[in-house]
């Protein structure tokens, strides 16, 4: 990336104290501040300088070779659904278990038997972040889910190309998953980890929010150093899990997940409808505390009662 720009615009969260407690967040902005040099000024998203216009859409134009690789991976005439099994957090209990993914992908495979499931992620150890899922778990899903395709450890842009070629991305909250909207792919998120979803970029989505009375979520701010509670041994026998990612919660919300998948795959949920449905439910998940909700461009302010 070039060092010198007319303006450098930072995410407004860089000045919010709760985010400073997260080492990765802090390290990113320290590195960015050291690298990017502004000739005219440094601003924050949503305000000037420079002159700011909200609701602009970011689109990635992928190289032709990347798109060709994606087409070669997906069998002709088959619907593709991209799947991110886990993010890179060191806390494996913040993501669904393999048994939960069997429930989710098994249900989707039965509903859409012509589909293939592109499992994307990174297991290769090279000093950078990796997906918090094991090779054994990936192999288990490849054996048990009809149409599952192993797309792990492919080049990053090629995996983005697979997301672009898919009719839907299904995943928990991960940084990679936010790329779906930049290539026009709807996102169905198994929400409920430390962070809520906040960047949507003009593309329909659905966040599967857990019942906050039974499955506490979103420990990023108010809880501070108090992490989400953890079940020492989830019922699926796969070890500890936060309640919001337990197999019981996933099983309970499976009907909503299938309904949302249908709406997104068939193009029956507009971007405006997605926003209008999401933010009031997120407010409920935060117990009515509006101060804990943030979003890119502050778009949530237009959808809260």
Helices and strands as residue ranges (DSSP letters): E 4-10, G 12-15, H 17-20, H 23-35, E 37-44, H 64-73, E 79-84, G 92-94, H 98-111, E 115-120, H 135-144, E 148-150, H 156-164, E 168-172, G 176-183, E 187-190, E 205-207, G 243-245, H 247-252, H 254-265, H 271-285, G 290-292, G 296-302
